[in-house]
Amino acid sequence: MQNKIESLYKETLKIRLFEENLIKLFSDGKITGTTHTCIGQESNAVGIASLLKKDDCILSNHRCHGHFLAHTNQYVGLLKEILGEEDGVCSGIGGSQHLFYQKIFYSNGILGGNMPMATGLSFANKMKKNNKLVCLFIGDGSFGEGNIYESLNFISVFKLPILIVVEDNGIAQTTETKNTIANKIEKITASFKIETSILNYPDAYDIYTKSKKIINKARKGYAQIIVIKSARIGPHSKGDDTRSIKQLNLIKKKDPLIKIKKKIKSKEKIKKINLDVINEINKIFNFKSQSYSNRKVSLQNKKNLILIDNPLKTFDGKRFGELINHFFHIIAKKNKKILFFGEDIVDPYGGAFKITKNLKNLYKNQVFSTPISESTIVGMSSGLAIEGYRPIVEIMFGDFLSLAFDQILNNLSKFYYMYNQSITLPLIIRTPMGGGRGYGPTHSQSLEKFFYGMHGINIYSLNPFFPLEKIYEEAFQNINPNLIIENKIQYNFILDDLNNSKYKSLNTKNDIKNFITNMSLSNYEDDCRTIICHGGASSAVINFAYDDFIETENSSRIIILSKLNTLNIEEIKKNISDKGPIIITEESYKSFGLGSEIITTLIEDEKFKGRNYMRISSKEGVIPSSKSKEEDFLLSAKTINKKVYNND
Ligand SMILES: Cc1ncc(C[n+]2csc(CCOP(=O)(O)OP(=O)(O)O)c2C)c(N)n1
């Protein structure tokens, strides 16, 4: 017992001195940026980590140094990271709040933001039955965040092996959480039917003795929460403490480091430990003399190519939506790592647009209907992808993607770069966009424009004219996450129609490598204009071009883009007709849209200066439900005709 107490005391003290030295470096101006020290809360990290296995995974927040050090012991790597050195644990990209180590540690500065990721990682552990535990540290202030509630619900419903440690220090930045959180944490968590234990200002040894059973239960799939009442002795970050000296003195009395020290019987032992720790810390802060390798993992050979047959070969359905469904059946059968998540996607319903129909019946362990929690289902797919699965998440309507925007922007799109280029996220988020079904203002939008230009996200746009398996083939190999846009109206496209005179009269070339479909009504020689489009707009453009050709013999060049981010502008240029205006159509409204981006990029090229350009889109505003008003509002062959012939 004494040995354990001594080693826990030593570790707690070492983290304390590390943090104190760090603050000094800040005040000496030797470090820039920010840091949130865990002074007063080190024991939480030390006590919990002492009960974890080496390959268990910790996720943490802005106040992550203690958790990181207790689990990984990478003191020099952390110091170098905070100093912005190339051989810091995240090559100087992550800094103090965004740490990563060998897939056993991840932290993120967005409060509550990594709770969905923790959920996904523990889902992966459950699927693999590998007996590994995910341990997530969050603060009491984070209980104002929606992600926490979505994920608690998800964890409870799916019975995931996870331990959540709430460091309840009663304060968030400078605000007392009793003024911002409506109920006691344990009362909140109890309502999710997750067993919750409370530890009152424990030292590391208290945590070690009282958490063993709790952690064993969590590992077995009975999610557990430990609320640790804690004393934040230091400021929120560097010098921003608004608490009075009297308040601080009261808090300091609860310092667990003093508490554990008193449990050591030999004064000599304490002296020796103190001296040893001071020496070790001095050595760490003399980091210039330390060699350290951040061991970036090469991901090149980790690519897992999933070759997919043309689903049309075995398709006996009619519509494009059915083809997507057929394709999912093929890949689910072929690869057990492919998992489907979404709201109401299981049978007999099979998803709002039936794209996942009959999958649950045939691939029971790969298909999951989820709670109505867009943020969490998108976020948790990252954990699954990191652990080698290929999650495909359906967002029922594209409009609801906004609820997952933060997960996509502040989490998924950043992870590969933020976490030392050592993890891949070949996950797929797929969703139907567009109007035309009378669903009105919140179920008809084309929101993909809000994701264009987002670094670290691949965006594809399905349409019946480009082989969808080629899109999935690439997406499954991408390092970064994928957003695949579908179109509600094109789900009903009858594929046999591709053999009728309208589509046969279009000369069509598919550039598979660059995701570009190039169509011409005149064998590519006499096209008097070029119309660029994607997704649902392609149907409107083809209808316009065909009718116009019949009526006027004017031939259009049609370029359908199946990849929107990143845009391959050089390849687009090669497909543009030498003659006539360049028109970009999109079903969203045109301001700040795809057209604006393509035109701006084209006119930066001398060769494309002086051409006529035009953007044609739906109207700007709220999409009406009424059939006639919606028709008048949305992009259509008619509106393209009016604009092209200036009859608007
Ligand atoms: C989504 C989000 N909102 C706000 C912040 C700014 N912020 C950083 S830490 C913090 C307080 C967090 O309090 P708590 O979760 O209790 O953790 P503690 O700082 O007490 O450890 C705030 C508001 C943030 N990082 N992320």
The ligand as a Tripos MOL2 file, in Angstrom:
@<TRIPOS>MOLECULE
LIG
   26    27     1     0     0
SMALL
NO_CHARGES

@<TRIPOS>ATOM
      1 C1        -17.4660   24.8570  -27.6830 C.3       1 LIG1
      2 C2        -16.6070   25.7190  -26.8070 C.ar      1 LIG1
      3 N1        -17.1590   26.7920  -26.1800 N.ar      1 LIG1
      4 C3        -16.3950   27.5890  -25.3920 C.ar      1 LIG1
      5 C4        -15.0570   27.3350  -25.2200 C.ar      1 LIG1
      6 C5        -14.1750   28.2860  -24.3900 C.3       1 LIG1
      7 N2        -13.8210   27.6190  -23.1030 N.ar      1 LIG1
      8 C6        -12.7000   26.9270  -22.9620 C.ar      1 LIG1
      9 S1        -12.5950   26.1940  -21.4970 S.2       1 LIG1
     10 C7        -14.0510   26.8310  -20.9790 C.ar      1 LIG1
     11 C8        -14.5880   26.4770  -19.6260 C.3       1 LIG1
     12 C9        -14.7390   25.0040  -19.4930 C.3       1 LIG1
     13 O1        -15.2260   24.6300  -18.2500 O.3       1 LIG1
     14 P1        -15.2320   23.1240  -17.8100 P.3       1 LIG1
     15 O2        -15.7810   22.2710  -18.8880 O.co2     1 LIG1
     16 O3        -15.9110   23.0520  -16.4990 O.co2     1 LIG1
     17 O4        -13.7080   22.7290  -17.6830 O.3       1 LIG1
     18 P2        -12.6000   23.3940  -16.7580 P.3       1 LIG1
     19 O5        -12.0440   24.5490  -17.5070 O.co2     1 LIG1
     20 O6        -13.2440   23.7930  -15.4910 O.co2     1 LIG1
     21 O7        -11.5880   22.3430  -16.5910 O.co2     1 LIG1
     22 C10       -14.6090   27.6150  -21.9730 C.ar      1 LIG1
     23 C11       -15.8930   28.3300  -21.8580 C.3       1 LIG1
     24 C12       -14.5230   26.2230  -25.9100 C.ar      1 LIG1
     25 N3        -13.2440   25.9130  -25.8470 N.pl3     1 LIG1
     26 N4        -15.3140   25.4190  -26.6500 N.ar      1 LIG1
@<TRIPOS>BOND
     1     1     2 1
     2     2     3 ar
     3     2    26 ar
     4     3     4 ar
     5     4     5 ar
     6     5     6 1
     7     5    24 ar
     8     6     7 1
     9     7     8 ar
    10     7    22 ar
    11     8     9 ar
    12     9    10 ar
    13    10    11 1
    14    10    22 ar
    15    11    12 1
    16    12    13 1
    17    13    14 1
    18    14    15 2
    19    14    16 1
    20    14    17 1
    21    17    18 1
    22    18    19 2
    23    18    20 1
    24    18    21 1
    25    22    23 1
    26    24    25 1
    27    24    26 ar
@<TRIPOS>SUBSTRUCTURE
     1 LIG1         1 GROUP 0 **** ****
